[in-house]
């Protein structure tokens, strides 16, 4: 045990030395009382963007308290982690845009984004370029066009959205629409509810896995898929006009509950919906066609 403590002490000492030498990632801070452009713990700044301009890729920016800290625009060379620090912190009536380098990663953690009063074309989070984006523990609501738009120009870009709520957009909740490249997206423990058109829309080039999530009470579609493949597991879809529609693409279901929708399943031209036979399709106005049965391996 003593040797372990010595090793830990040495490791912490090395980490502290790296931080002091300026070689490691740096930590920046914002506060609702911040006025200083230094963005340090003792002298926090007032805006996310002020801290982002100072930060380098790999750095972290944390809110010290609750507040609206302005729009977020993350570009190459400044691919940071932005963390609410457990406070009710984020962006009010503003937006987040991420356009980073082909090998860079940005992280949004615990943020509240509320687009109330924003334009009909507003998008909460736009991922237009970069290798990786992680959205964890965020709430995105009340935007005009989309809550989250995944459209990275980087082929093979990966996105993880977890433990988050995307609700009450005037149009679509989450849209995956890469420009002639492939973007892979995982939705893990995400609630997509009460959006004015579709909850989740996936277009050609988007490869999406949805697990342990809820897609409910969206005005038209819960999940709308065209020209690509989507896997849905341990997820509930309810209260939508159409729970799942696949056109010129495929949706694969496992342990999915489709209930209390006007229509459960719709297969449009060139589309397929397949099932491992362990789903629940019930209580809809019209269940729609039976999925193609797949054999568990």
MARFI-229627 format. One record per residue: residue number from 1; x, y, z of N, C-alpha, C in turn. Coordinates in Angstrom, 1 decimal. Layout:
REM residues N
    k    n.xx    n.yy    n.zz   ca.xx   ca.yy   ca.zz    c.xx    c.yy    c.zz
  NUM       X       Y       Z       X       Y       Z       X       Y       Z
...
This chain:
REM residues 297
    k    n.xx    n.yy    n.zz   ca.xx   ca.yy   ca.zz    c.xx    c.yy    c.zz
    1     0.8    -1.2     0.0     0.0     0.0     0.0     0.9     1.3     0.0
    2     2.0     1.2     0.8     2.8     2.4     0.9     3.5     2.7    -0.5
    3     3.9     1.6    -1.2     4.5     1.8    -2.5     3.4     2.4    -3.5
    4     2.2     2.0    -3.3     1.1     2.5    -4.2     0.9     4.0    -3.9
    5     1.0     4.4    -2.6     0.8     5.8    -2.3     2.0     6.7    -2.8
    6     3.2     6.1    -2.8     4.3     6.8    -3.3     4.2     7.0    -4.8
    7     3.7     5.9    -5.5     3.5     6.0    -6.9     2.5     7.1    -7.3
    8     1.4     7.1    -6.5     0.3     8.1    -6.8     0.9     9.5    -6.5
    9     1.6     9.7    -5.5     2.2    11.0    -5.2     3.1    11.4    -6.3
   10     3.9    10.5    -6.8     4.8    10.9    -7.9     4.1    11.3    -9.1
   11     3.0    10.5    -9.4     2.2    10.8   -10.6     1.5    12.1   -10.5
   12     1.0    12.5    -9.3     0.3    13.8    -9.1     1.4    14.9    -9.2
   13     2.6    14.6    -8.7     3.6    15.6    -8.8     4.0    15.9   -10.2
   14     4.1    14.8   -11.0     4.4    15.0   -12.4     3.4    15.8   -13.1
   15     2.1    15.4   -12.8     0.9    16.1   -13.4     1.0    17.6   -13.1
   16     1.2    17.9   -11.8     1.3    19.3   -11.4     2.4    20.0   -12.0
   17     3.5    19.4   -12.2     4.7    20.0   -12.8     4.4    20.3   -14.3
   18     3.7    19.4   -14.9     3.3    19.6   -16.3     2.4    20.8   -16.5
   19     1.4    20.9   -15.6     0.5    22.0   -15.6     1.2    23.3   -15.4
   20     2.1    23.3   -14.4     2.8    24.5   -14.1     3.8    24.9   -15.2
   21     4.3    23.9   -15.9     5.2    24.2   -17.0     4.5    24.7   -18.3
   22     3.2    24.6   -18.3     2.4    25.0   -19.4     2.3    24.0   -20.5
   23     2.8    22.7   -20.2     2.9    21.7   -21.3     1.6    20.9   -21.4
   24     0.8    20.9   -20.3    -0.5    20.1   -20.3    -1.7    21.0   -20.7
   25    -2.8    20.3   -20.7    -4.1    21.1   -21.0    -4.3    22.1   -19.8
   26    -4.9    23.2   -20.2    -5.1    24.3   -19.2    -6.6    24.3   -18.9
   27    -6.9    24.9   -17.8    -8.3    25.1   -17.3    -8.7    26.5   -17.2
   28    -9.8    26.9   -17.9   -10.2    28.3   -17.9   -11.6    28.4   -17.3
   29   -12.0    29.6   -16.9   -13.3    29.7   -16.1   -14.1    30.9   -16.5
   30   -15.4    30.7   -16.5   -16.3    31.8   -16.7   -17.2    31.9   -15.4
   31   -17.8    33.2   -15.3   -18.6    33.4   -14.1   -19.6    34.5   -14.5
   32   -20.8    34.5   -13.8   -21.8    35.5   -14.0   -21.3    36.9   -13.5
   33   -20.3    36.8   -12.7   -19.7    38.1   -12.2   -18.3    38.4   -12.8
   34   -18.0    37.6   -13.8   -16.7    37.7   -14.5   -16.6    39.0   -15.3
   35   -15.4    39.6   -15.2   -15.2    40.8   -16.0   -13.8    40.8   -16.6
   36   -12.9    39.9   -16.0   -11.5    39.9   -16.4   -11.3    39.1   -17.7
   37   -10.4    39.6   -18.6   -10.1    38.8   -19.8    -9.2    37.6   -19.6
   38    -8.7    37.5   -18.3    -7.7    36.4   -18.1    -8.4    35.0   -18.0
   39    -9.7    35.0   -17.6   -10.4    33.7   -17.6    -9.8    32.7   -16.7
   40    -9.1    33.1   -15.6    -8.6    32.2   -14.6    -9.5    31.9   -13.5
   41    -9.2    31.0   -12.6   -10.1    30.7   -11.5   -10.3    32.0   -10.6
   42    -9.2    32.7   -10.3    -9.4    33.9    -9.5    -9.9    35.1   -10.3
   43    -9.7    35.1   -11.6   -10.2    36.2   -12.4   -10.9    35.7   -13.6
   44   -12.2    35.1   -13.4   -12.9    34.5   -14.5   -13.4    35.6   -15.4
   45   -13.7    35.1   -16.6   -14.3    36.0   -17.6   -15.8    35.8   -17.7
   46   -16.5    36.6   -18.5   -18.0    36.6   -18.5   -18.5    35.8   -19.7
   47   -17.7    35.5   -20.7   -18.2    34.8   -21.9   -17.5    33.6   -22.2
   48   -18.2    32.5   -22.7   -17.5    31.3   -23.2   -16.5    31.7   -24.3
   49   -16.9    32.6   -25.2   -16.1    32.9   -26.3   -14.7    33.5   -26.0
   50   -14.7    34.3   -24.9   -13.5    34.9   -24.5   -12.5    33.9   -24.0
   51   -13.0    32.9   -23.3   -12.2    31.7   -22.8   -11.7    30.9   -24.0
   52   -12.6    30.6   -25.0   -12.3    29.8   -26.1   -11.1    30.4   -26.9
   53   -11.2    31.7   -27.0   -10.1    32.4   -27.8    -8.7    32.2   -27.1
   54    -8.7    32.1   -25.8    -7.5    31.9   -25.1    -7.0    30.5   -25.1
   55    -8.0    29.5   -25.2    -7.7    28.1   -25.0    -7.1    27.5   -26.3
   56    -6.4    26.4   -26.0    -5.9    25.6   -27.1    -6.6    24.2   -27.1
   57    -6.5    23.5   -28.2    -7.2    22.2   -28.2    -6.8    21.3   -27.1
   58    -7.8    20.7   -26.4    -7.5    19.9   -25.3    -7.8    20.5   -24.0
   59    -7.9    21.9   -23.9    -8.1    22.6   -22.7    -9.6    22.4   -22.3
   60    -9.9    22.8   -21.1   -11.3    22.8   -20.5   -11.7    24.1   -20.0
   61   -13.0    24.4   -20.3   -13.6    25.7   -19.8   -14.8    25.3   -18.9
   62   -14.8    25.8   -17.7   -15.8    25.5   -16.7   -16.5    26.7   -16.2
   63   -17.9    26.6   -16.0   -18.6    27.7   -15.4   -18.6    27.6   -13.9
   64   -18.3    28.7   -13.2   -18.3    28.7   -11.8   -19.6    28.8   -11.1
   65   -20.6    29.3   -11.9   -22.0    29.4   -11.4   -23.0    29.5   -12.5
   66   -24.2    29.7   -12.2   -25.2    29.7   -13.2   -25.2    31.0   -14.1
   67   -25.6    30.9   -15.3   -25.7    32.0   -16.1   -25.7    31.7   -17.6
   68   -26.0    32.8   -18.4   -26.0    32.7   -19.8   -24.6    33.4   -20.2
   69   -23.7    32.5   -20.8   -22.4    33.0   -21.1   -22.2    33.2   -22.6
   70   -23.3    33.4   -23.3   -23.1    33.8   -24.7   -22.9    32.6   -25.7
   71   -22.9    32.9   -27.0   -22.8    32.0   -28.0   -21.4    31.2   -27.9
   72   -21.4    30.0   -28.5   -20.2    29.2   -28.5   -19.8    28.9   -29.9
   73   -18.6    29.3   -30.3   -18.1    29.0   -31.7   -16.7    28.4   -31.5
   74   -16.6    27.1   -31.7   -15.4    26.3   -31.5   -14.8    26.0   -32.8
   75   -13.6    26.5   -33.1   -12.9    26.3   -34.3   -11.6    25.5   -34.2
   76   -11.0    25.1   -35.3    -9.7    24.4   -35.2    -8.7    25.1   -34.4
   77    -8.0    24.3   -33.6    -7.0    24.9   -32.7    -7.5    25.2   -31.4
   78    -8.8    25.2   -31.2    -9.5    25.6   -30.0   -10.6    24.5   -29.6
   79   -10.3    23.3   -30.0   -11.2    22.2   -29.7   -11.2    21.8   -28.2
   80   -12.1    22.4   -27.5   -12.1    22.4   -26.0   -13.2    21.5   -25.5
   81   -13.2    21.3   -24.2   -14.3    20.8   -23.4   -14.9    22.0   -22.7
   82   -16.2    22.1   -22.9   -17.0    23.2   -22.2   -17.9    22.5   -21.2
   83   -17.8    22.8   -19.9   -18.5    22.1   -18.8   -19.3    23.1   -18.0
   84   -20.5    22.8   -17.7   -21.3    23.7   -16.8   -20.8    23.7   -15.4
   85   -20.0    22.7   -15.0   -19.5    22.6   -13.6   -20.6    22.3   -12.6
   86   -21.7    21.7   -13.2   -22.8    21.4   -12.3   -23.8    22.5   -12.1
   87   -23.5    23.7   -12.6   -24.4    24.8   -12.5   -25.4    24.8   -13.7
   88   -26.4    25.7   -13.5   -27.4    25.9   -14.6   -26.8    26.9   -15.6
   89   -25.8    26.4   -16.4   -25.1    27.3   -17.2   -25.2    26.9   -18.7
   90   -25.1    27.9   -19.6   -25.2    27.5   -21.0   -25.4    28.7   -21.9
   91   -26.4    28.6   -22.8   -26.6    29.6   -23.8   -28.1    29.9   -23.9
   92   -28.5    31.2   -23.8   -29.9    31.6   -23.9   -30.1    32.3   -25.2
   93   -30.9    31.8   -26.0   -31.3    32.4   -27.3   -30.1    32.5   -28.2
   94   -29.0    31.8   -27.9   -27.9    31.8   -28.8   -27.6    30.4   -29.3
   95   -26.5    30.2   -30.0   -26.2    28.9   -30.6   -24.8    28.4   -30.4
   96   -24.6    27.1   -30.7   -23.3    26.5   -30.6   -22.9    26.0   -32.0
   97   -21.7    26.4   -32.5   -21.2    26.0   -33.8   -19.8    25.3   -33.5
   98   -19.6    24.2   -34.1   -18.4    23.4   -33.9   -17.8    23.1   -35.3
   99   -16.7    23.7   -35.7   -16.0    23.4   -36.9   -14.5    23.3   -36.6
  100   -14.1    22.1   -36.3   -12.7    21.8   -35.8   -12.0    21.0   -36.8
  101   -10.7    20.7   -36.5    -9.9    20.0   -37.4   -10.2    18.5   -37.5
  102    -9.7    17.9   -38.6   -10.0    16.5   -38.9    -9.6    15.5   -37.9
  103    -8.7    15.9   -36.9    -8.3    15.0   -35.9    -8.7    15.4   -34.5
  104    -9.5    16.5   -34.4    -9.8    17.1   -33.1   -11.1    16.6   -32.5
  105   -11.2    16.8   -31.2   -12.4    16.4   -30.5   -12.9    17.6   -29.7
  106   -14.2    17.8   -29.7   -14.8    18.8   -28.8   -15.8    18.1   -27.9
  107   -16.0    18.7   -26.7   -16.9    18.1   -25.7   -17.8    19.2   -25.1
  108   -19.1    18.9   -25.1   -20.1    19.8   -24.4   -20.7    19.0   -23.3
  109   -20.6    19.5   -22.1   -21.0    18.7   -20.9   -21.9    19.6   -20.0
  110   -23.1    19.1   -19.8   -24.0    19.7   -18.8   -24.6    21.0   -19.1
  111   -24.6    21.4   -20.4   -25.0    22.7   -20.8   -26.5    22.8   -21.0
  112   -27.1    23.9   -20.7   -28.5    24.2   -21.0   -28.5    25.2   -22.2
  113   -29.2    24.8   -23.3   -29.3    25.7   -24.5   -30.8    25.9   -24.7
  114   -31.2    27.1   -24.7   -32.6    27.5   -24.8   -32.7    28.5   -25.9
  115   -33.3    28.2   -27.0   -33.5    29.1   -28.2   -34.7    29.9   -28.2
  116   -35.4    30.0   -27.1   -36.7    30.8   -27.0   -36.5    32.2   -27.6
  117   -37.3    32.5   -28.6   -37.2    33.8   -29.2   -36.2    33.9   -30.3
  118   -35.5    32.8   -30.6   -34.6    32.8   -31.7   -35.3    32.7   -33.1
  119   -34.5    32.9   -34.1   -35.1    32.9   -35.5   -35.6    31.5   -35.9
  120   -36.5    31.5   -36.9   -37.1    30.2   -37.4   -36.0    29.3   -38.0
  121   -34.9    29.9   -38.4   -33.7    29.1   -39.0   -32.7    28.7   -37.9
  122   -32.9    29.0   -36.7   -31.9    28.7   -35.6   -31.7    27.3   -35.4
  123   -30.5    26.9   -35.1   -30.1    25.5   -34.7   -29.3    25.6   -33.4
  124   -29.6    24.7   -32.5   -29.0    24.8   -31.2   -27.5    24.5   -31.3
  125   -27.2    23.3   -31.8   -25.8    22.8   -31.9   -25.6    22.4   -33.4
  126   -24.6    23.0   -34.1   -24.3    22.6   -35.4   -22.8    22.0   -35.4
  127   -22.7    20.8   -35.8   -21.4    20.2   -35.9   -21.0    20.1   -37.4
  128   -20.2    21.0   -37.9   -20.0    21.1   -39.3   -18.6    20.6   -39.8
  129   -17.7    20.3   -38.8   -16.4    19.8   -39.2   -15.7    19.3   -38.0
  130   -15.0    18.2   -38.1   -14.2    17.7   -37.0   -14.3    16.2   -36.9
  131   -13.4    15.6   -36.2   -13.3    14.1   -36.0   -14.3    13.6   -35.0
  132   -14.4    14.3   -33.9   -15.3    13.8   -32.8   -16.0    14.9   -32.0
  133   -17.2    14.6   -31.7   -18.0    15.5   -30.8   -18.7    14.6   -29.8
  134   -18.6    15.1   -28.5   -19.3    14.4   -27.4   -20.3    15.5   -26.8
  135   -21.6    15.1   -26.7   -22.6    15.9   -26.1   -23.1    15.1   -24.9
  136   -22.8    15.5   -23.7   -23.2    14.7   -22.5   -23.9    15.6   -21.5
  137   -25.1    15.1   -21.1   -25.8    15.7   -20.0   -26.3    17.1   -20.4
  138   -26.7    17.3   -21.6   -27.1    18.7   -22.1   -28.6    18.7   -22.3
  139   -29.2    19.9   -22.2   -30.6    20.1   -22.6   -30.7    21.1   -23.7
  140   -31.3    20.8   -24.8   -31.4    21.6   -25.9   -32.9    21.8   -26.3
  141   -33.4    23.0   -26.2   -34.8    23.2   -26.4   -35.1    24.5   -27.1
  142   -36.3    24.6   -27.8   -36.9    25.8   -28.3   -36.2    26.5   -29.4
  143   -35.5    25.7   -30.3   -34.9    26.3   -31.4   -35.8    26.2   -32.6
  144   -35.6    27.0   -33.6   -36.5    27.1   -34.7   -36.5    26.0   -35.7
  145   -35.2    25.7   -36.1   -35.0    24.7   -37.2   -34.7    23.3   -36.7
  146   -33.6    23.2   -35.9   -33.1    21.9   -35.3   -32.5    22.2   -34.0
  147   -32.7    21.1   -33.1   -32.0    21.2   -31.9   -30.5    20.9   -32.1
  148   -30.2    19.8   -32.8   -28.8    19.4   -33.1   -28.7    19.0   -34.5
  149   -27.7    19.5   -35.2   -27.5    19.2   -36.6   -26.1    18.6   -36.8
  150   -26.0    17.3   -37.2   -24.8    16.6   -37.4   -24.5    16.6   -38.9
  151   -23.5    17.4   -39.3   -23.2    17.6   -40.7   -21.7    17.8   -41.0
  152   -20.9    17.0   -40.3   -19.4    17.2   -40.4   -18.9    16.9   -41.8
  153   -18.1    17.7   -42.3   -17.4    17.5   -43.6   -16.3    16.5   -43.5
  154   -16.0    16.1   -42.3   -14.9    15.1   -42.0   -15.4    13.7   -42.2
  155   -14.9    13.0   -43.2   -15.4    11.6   -43.4   -15.0    10.7   -42.2
  156   -16.0    10.0   -41.7   -15.7     9.1   -40.6   -15.9     9.8   -39.3
  157   -16.4    11.0   -39.2   -16.6    11.7   -38.0   -17.5    10.9   -37.1
  158   -17.3    11.0   -35.8   -18.0    10.3   -34.8   -18.6    11.2   -33.8
  159   -19.9    11.0   -33.4   -20.6    11.8   -32.5   -21.3    10.9   -31.4
  160   -21.1    11.2   -30.2   -21.8    10.6   -29.1   -22.7    11.6   -28.4
  161   -24.0    11.3   -28.3   -24.9    12.2   -27.6   -25.5    11.3   -26.5
  162   -25.3    11.7   -25.2   -25.7    10.8   -24.1   -26.3    11.6   -23.0
  163   -27.2    11.0   -22.3   -27.8    11.5   -21.0   -28.3    12.9   -21.3
  164   -28.9    13.2   -22.4   -29.3    14.5   -22.8   -30.8    14.5   -23.2
  165   -31.4    15.7   -23.2   -32.8    16.0   -23.6   -32.8    17.0   -24.8
  166   -33.5    16.6   -25.8   -33.7    17.5   -27.0   -35.2    17.6   -27.2
  167   -35.7    18.8   -26.9   -37.2    18.9   -26.8   -37.7    20.3   -27.3
  168   -38.9    20.2   -27.8   -39.7    21.5   -28.1   -39.0    22.3   -29.2
  169   -38.3    21.8   -30.1   -37.9    22.6   -31.3   -39.2    22.8   -32.2
  170   -39.2    23.9   -32.9   -40.3    24.2   -33.7   -40.4    23.2   -34.9
  171   -39.2    22.7   -35.3   -39.2    21.8   -36.4   -38.6    20.4   -36.0
  172   -37.3    20.2   -36.1   -36.7    18.9   -35.9   -35.9    18.8   -34.7
  173   -35.8    17.7   -34.0   -35.0    17.5   -32.8   -33.5    17.3   -33.2
  174   -33.2    16.1   -33.7   -31.8    15.8   -34.1   -31.8    15.4   -35.6
  175   -31.0    16.0   -36.4   -30.9    15.7   -37.8   -29.4    15.3   -38.1
  176   -29.3    14.2   -38.7   -27.9    13.7   -39.2   -27.9    13.8   -40.7
  177   -27.1    14.7   -41.2   -27.2    15.0   -42.7   -25.8    15.4   -43.2
  178   -24.9    14.4   -43.2   -23.5    14.7   -43.6   -23.4    15.0   -45.1
  179   -22.5    15.9   -45.6   -22.4    16.2   -47.0   -21.5    15.3   -47.8
  180   -22.1    14.2   -48.3   -21.4    13.3   -49.2   -20.3    12.6   -48.5
  181   -20.3    12.5   -47.1   -19.3    11.7   -46.4   -20.1    10.9   -45.4
  182   -19.4    10.1   -44.5   -20.0     9.3   -43.5   -19.8     9.9   -42.1
  183   -20.9    10.1   -41.4   -20.9    10.5   -40.0   -21.5     9.4   -39.2
  184   -20.8     8.9   -38.1   -21.4     7.9   -37.3   -21.9     8.5   -36.0
  185   -23.1     8.2   -35.6   -23.7     8.8   -34.4   -24.3     7.8   -33.5
  186   -24.0     7.9   -32.2   -24.6     7.1   -31.2   -25.5     8.0   -30.2
  187   -26.7     7.6   -30.1   -27.6     8.2   -29.1   -27.8     7.3   -27.9
  188   -27.3     7.6   -26.8   -27.3     6.7   -25.6   -28.0     7.4   -24.4
  189   -29.2     6.9   -24.0   -30.0     7.5   -22.9   -30.3     9.0   -23.3
  190   -31.0     9.1   -24.4   -31.4    10.5   -24.9   -32.9    10.5   -25.0
  191   -33.5    11.6   -24.5   -34.9    11.9   -24.7   -35.1    12.9   -25.8
  192   -35.8    12.5   -26.8   -36.1    13.4   -27.9   -37.7    13.6   -27.9
  193   -38.2    14.7   -27.4   -39.6    14.8   -27.1   -40.2    16.1   -27.6
  194   -41.4    16.1   -28.1   -42.2    17.3   -28.3   -41.7    18.2   -29.3
  195   -41.0    17.7   -30.4   -40.5    18.5   -31.5   -41.6    18.7   -32.5
  196   -41.6    19.8   -33.3   -42.7    20.1   -34.2   -42.7    19.4   -35.5
  197   -41.7    18.6   -35.9   -41.8    17.8   -37.1   -41.3    16.4   -36.7
  198   -40.0    16.1   -36.8   -39.4    14.8   -36.5   -38.6    14.9   -35.2
  199   -38.6    13.8   -34.5   -37.7    13.7   -33.4   -36.2    13.5   -33.8
  200   -36.0    12.4   -34.6   -34.7    12.1   -35.1   -34.8    11.9   -36.6
  201   -34.1    12.6   -37.4   -34.0    12.4   -38.9   -32.6    12.0   -39.3
  202   -32.5    10.9   -40.1   -31.2    10.5   -40.6   -31.2    10.3   -42.1
  203   -30.3    11.0   -42.7   -30.1    11.0   -44.1   -28.9    10.2   -44.6
  204   -28.8    10.1   -45.9   -27.7     9.3   -46.5   -26.4     9.8   -45.9
  205   -25.5     8.8   -45.6   -24.2     9.1   -45.0   -24.2     9.1   -43.5
  206   -25.4     9.1   -42.9   -25.5     9.0   -41.4   -25.6     7.6   -41.0
  207   -24.8     7.1   -40.2   -24.9     5.7   -39.6   -25.2     5.9   -38.1
  208   -26.3     5.5   -37.7   -26.8     5.9   -36.4   -27.2     4.6   -35.6
  209   -26.8     4.7   -34.3   -27.2     3.7   -33.3   -28.0     4.4   -32.2
  210   -29.2     4.0   -31.9   -30.0     4.6   -30.8   -30.2     3.5   -29.8
  211   -29.9     3.8   -28.5   -30.0     2.8   -27.5   -30.5     3.4   -26.2
  212   -31.3     2.7   -25.4   -31.8     3.1   -24.1   -32.3     4.5   -24.1
  213   -33.2     4.9   -25.1   -33.6     6.2   -25.3   -35.1     6.3   -25.4
  214   -35.7     7.5   -25.4   -37.1     7.7   -25.5   -37.3     8.8   -26.7
  215   -38.2     8.4   -27.6   -38.5     9.3   -28.7   -40.1     9.4   -28.7
  216   -40.6    10.5   -28.2   -42.0    10.6   -28.0   -42.6    12.0   -28.2
  217   -43.9    11.9   -28.6   -44.7    13.2   -28.7   -44.2    14.2   -29.7
  218   -43.5    13.7   -30.7   -43.1    14.5   -31.8   -44.3    14.6   -32.8
  219   -44.5    15.8   -33.4   -45.7    16.1   -34.2   -45.9    15.1   -35.4
  220   -44.8    14.9   -36.1   -45.0    14.0   -37.3   -44.2    12.7   -37.1
  221   -42.9    12.6   -37.2   -42.2    11.4   -37.1   -41.4    11.3   -35.8
  222   -41.4    10.1   -35.2   -40.4     9.9   -34.2   -39.0     9.7   -34.7
  223   -38.9     8.7   -35.7   -37.6     8.4   -36.3   -37.9     8.3   -37.8
  224   -37.2     9.2   -38.6   -37.4     9.3   -40.1   -36.1     9.0   -40.7
  225   -36.0     7.9   -41.5   -34.7     7.4   -42.0   -34.8     7.3   -43.6
  226   -33.8     7.9   -44.2   -33.8     7.8   -45.7   -32.4     7.6   -46.2
  227   -32.2     6.5   -46.9   -30.9     6.3   -47.6   -29.8     5.9   -46.8
  228   -30.1     5.3   -45.6   -29.0     4.8   -44.8   -29.5     3.7   -43.8
  229   -28.6     3.3   -42.8   -29.0     2.3   -41.9   -29.0     2.8   -40.5
  230   -30.0     2.4   -39.7   -30.1     2.8   -38.3   -30.4     1.6   -37.5
  231   -29.8     1.5   -36.3   -30.1     0.4   -35.4   -30.7     1.0   -34.1
  232   -31.8     0.4   -33.7   -32.5     0.9   -32.5   -32.6    -0.2   -31.5
  233   -32.2     0.0   -30.2   -32.2    -1.0   -29.2   -32.6    -0.4   -27.9
  234   -33.5    -1.2   -27.2   -33.9    -0.8   -25.8   -34.5     0.6   -25.8
  235   -35.3     0.9   -26.7   -35.8     2.3   -26.8   -37.4     2.3   -27.0
  236   -38.0     3.3   -26.5   -39.4     3.5   -26.6   -39.8     4.6   -27.5
  237   -40.8     4.4   -28.4   -41.3     5.4   -29.3   -42.8     5.5   -29.1
  238   -43.3     6.6   -28.6   -44.8     6.7   -28.3   -45.2     8.2   -28.6
  239   -46.5     8.3   -28.9   -47.2     9.6   -29.0   -46.8    10.4   -30.3
  240   -46.2     9.7   -31.2   -45.8    10.4   -32.5   -46.9    10.1   -33.5
  241   -47.0    10.9   -34.6   -47.9    10.6   -35.7   -47.5     9.3   -36.3
  242   -46.2     9.2   -36.7   -45.6     8.0   -37.2   -44.4     7.7   -36.3
  243   -44.3     6.5   -35.7   -43.2     6.2   -34.9   -41.9     6.0   -35.7
  244   -41.9     5.2   -36.7   -40.7     4.9   -37.5   -41.0     4.8   -39.0
  245   -40.3     5.6   -39.8   -40.5     5.5   -41.2   -39.1     5.3   -41.9
  246   -39.0     4.2   -42.7   -37.8     3.9   -43.4   -38.0     4.0   -44.9
  247   -37.2     4.8   -45.6   -37.3     4.9   -47.1   -36.0     4.9   -47.7
  248   -35.8     3.9   -48.6   -34.5     3.8   -49.3   -33.4     3.6   -48.3
  249   -33.7     2.9   -47.2   -32.7     2.6   -46.1   -33.3     1.5   -45.2
  250   -32.6     1.2   -44.2   -33.1     0.2   -43.3   -33.0     0.6   -41.8
  251   -34.0     0.1   -41.0   -34.0     0.3   -39.6   -34.1    -1.1   -39.0
  252   -33.2    -1.4   -38.0   -33.1    -2.7   -37.4   -33.5    -2.5   -35.9
  253   -34.5    -3.3   -35.4   -35.0    -3.1   -34.1   -34.7    -4.3   -33.2
  254   -34.4    -4.0   -31.9   -34.2    -5.0   -30.9   -34.6    -4.5   -29.6
  255   -35.6    -5.2   -29.0   -36.2    -4.8   -27.7   -36.7    -3.3   -27.7
  256   -37.5    -3.0   -28.7   -38.0    -1.7   -28.9   -39.5    -1.7   -28.7
  257   -40.0    -0.7   -27.9   -41.4    -0.6   -27.6   -42.0     0.5   -28.5
  258   -42.9     0.1   -29.4   -43.6     1.1   -30.3   -45.1     1.1   -29.9
  259   -45.5     2.1   -29.3   -46.9     2.1   -28.7   -47.5     3.5   -28.7
  260   -48.8     3.5   -28.8   -49.6     4.7   -28.7   -49.2     5.8   -29.7
  261   -48.8     5.4   -30.9   -48.6     6.3   -32.0   -49.8     6.2   -32.9
  262   -50.1     7.2   -33.7   -51.1     7.1   -34.7   -50.8     6.0   -35.7
  263   -49.6     5.9   -36.1   -49.1     4.8   -37.0   -47.8     4.3   -36.4
  264   -47.6     3.0   -36.3   -46.4     2.4   -35.7   -45.2     2.5   -36.7
  265   -45.4     1.7   -37.8   -44.3     1.6   -38.7   -44.7     1.9   -40.2
  266   -43.9     2.6   -40.9   -44.1     2.9   -42.3   -42.9     2.5   -43.1
  267   -43.1     1.7   -44.1   -42.0     1.3   -45.0   -42.2     2.0   -46.4
  268   -41.4     3.0   -46.7   -41.6     3.7   -48.0   -40.7     3.0   -49.0
  269   -40.7     3.6   -50.2   -40.0     3.0   -51.4   -38.5     2.7   -51.0
  270   -38.1     1.4   -51.2   -36.7     1.1   -51.0   -36.3     0.9   -49.6
  271   -37.3     1.0   -48.7   -36.9     0.9   -47.2   -37.3    -0.5   -46.7
  272   -36.6    -0.8   -45.6   -36.9    -2.1   -44.8   -36.8    -1.8   -43.3
  273   -37.7    -2.4   -42.6   -37.7    -2.4   -41.1   -37.6    -3.9   -40.7
  274   -36.6    -4.2   -40.0   -36.4    -5.6   -39.6   -36.3    -5.7   -38.0
  275   -36.6    -6.9   -37.5   -36.7    -7.1   -36.1   -36.1    -8.4   -35.7
  276   -35.6    -8.5   -34.5   -35.1    -9.7   -33.9   -36.2   -10.5   -33.2
  277   -37.4   -10.0   -33.3   -38.6   -10.7   -32.8   -38.8   -10.5   -31.3
  278   -38.1    -9.5   -30.7   -38.2    -9.3   -29.3   -38.7    -7.9   -29.0
  279   -39.5    -7.3   -29.9   -40.0    -6.0   -29.8   -41.5    -6.0   -29.4
  280   -42.0    -4.9   -29.0   -43.4    -4.7   -28.7   -44.0    -3.7   -29.6
  281   -45.0    -4.1   -30.4   -45.7    -3.2   -31.4   -47.2    -3.3   -31.0
  282   -47.7    -2.3   -30.3   -49.0    -2.4   -29.8   -49.6    -1.1   -29.5
  283   -51.0    -1.1   -29.4   -51.7     0.1   -29.0   -51.6     1.3   -29.9
  284   -51.1     1.1   -31.1   -51.1     2.2   -32.1   -52.4     2.3   -32.9
  285   -52.7     3.4   -33.4   -53.9     3.5   -34.3   -53.8     2.5   -35.4
  286   -52.7     2.4   -36.0   -52.3     1.4   -37.0   -50.9     1.0   -36.8
  287   -50.7    -0.3   -36.5   -49.4    -0.8   -36.3   -48.5    -0.7   -37.5
  288   -49.1    -0.8   -38.7   -48.3    -0.8   -39.9   -47.8    -2.2   -40.2
  289   -46.9    -2.4   -41.2   -46.5    -3.7   -41.6   -45.6    -4.4   -40.6
  290   -45.7    -5.7   -40.6   -44.8    -6.5   -39.7   -43.4    -6.4   -40.1
  291   -42.5    -6.2   -39.2   -41.0    -6.1   -39.6   -40.6    -7.4   -40.2
  292   -39.5    -7.4   -41.0   -38.9    -8.6   -41.4   -38.1    -9.2   -40.3
  293   -38.3   -10.5   -40.1   -37.8   -11.2   -38.9   -36.3   -11.6   -39.1
  294   -35.5   -11.2   -38.2   -34.1   -11.6   -38.2   -33.8   -12.6   -37.2
  295   -32.8   -13.5   -37.4   -32.5   -14.5   -36.5   -31.4   -14.1   -35.6
  296   -31.6   -14.2   -34.2   -30.5   -13.9   -33.3   -29.4   -14.8   -33.4
  297   -28.2   -14.3   -33.4   -27.0   -15.2   -33.6   -26.2   -15.3   -32.3
